[in-house]
Amino acid sequence: MNVMVIYDHPWEGSYCNAVLQQVIQGLKRGGHHYDVLDLQKDGFDPIMRAADLALYSKGQYSDPKVGEYQSRIEKADHLFFIFPIWWEVMPAYLKGFCDKVFLNNWAYEKTGLMPKGKLTFIKGATVITTMGTPGILYRLKYGNAIEKAFNVGTLKFCGIKKVKWINLGRVDGVTQKKREKWLSDIGNYACALR
């Protein structure tokens, strides 16, 4: 399977980076082909500038990285997104990635009242998030913002029907044993991906 991993975290010592390394190891063990896009290391500009916005409604772009990223996504059967939840949503680089890359006429098309997703060639997506907030509090107090805004409002909107969310809550408050178990489970999940 061809897998694209989209990663957003600035610090190599983070638990998110440990998750990324486990996903890569699991994909290798499973014999999958993979492409890692580290948005911050790649120098991606997440800001929607006037030149971008002037072309947005036409489904066009001024940032050449957008075309590169779209081409890389088109080669994928499955997408992994790995990022921390900050202030109850995704970090700025990933938000800018969605704003600038998932364009009209590429990720979706306007057809009457409800747009039609065009990324139906993607068999599935796995979203792995880390956060300090306990999962139950995130659901009850903040209404599962990632589920609503990213998983449904972005990925499913763009035609990716199968989206799995692995949320690792209260990362800084669990035992080292629990953190290691999560990493092992994630590596095994990536290995067994079909």
Phi, psi and omega in degrees: 000142176267123186236134172249130179252120178253119190238136178222099171197136185277343190248124180292340179272008184281161174293329176302319179293323175298321176298313179304314181296323178292321177298314180299313180298318179296317178297319177299312180300325181279357180075020180277150171271137183220156179225121181257126175249104176268102188303321183283317178293332182283351179076023179296135176266107184280356186277129175280105183266171182303320180296323177293313184295327179297333181259348189306310184294341178270356183075024180248171184215156176255338181276116182298337178296332179299311178298320177299313182294319178298318178297321179292320178296322181298341178271354187266146170264334184217143177245137169249135171241126180234122182195159174276156172264116179242131183051039173073004177224186181283159177292167187299322182297317180291321177299315178295324176301312179297315181300318189267332186263320183278073187269156171304142181074356173241304180271335179203164175227145180281118179223090179073218185290320184245119178300157180250128178291142182247358181269034183291346177287344176281118183291330180186168177224144174241126180250119178244121182238151172238149177199161177276338182287137173298142183305318182295321178294321179298320179290312187283316184273322186253000172069027178053058184303321180295318179301314184285311188279320186262303184297312181269308186290342178243297187294308180292324176304323182273007171103004177273105189284323185257109180234122177251132180247122174249106183254120180259095185270152178056041184305319182283355183246001180261166181288160176299324179299317179295318179297319178294322178296316178302314181298317179298315179298320181293317177299318178294321178299313181296321180298318186273003184305131178223000000 
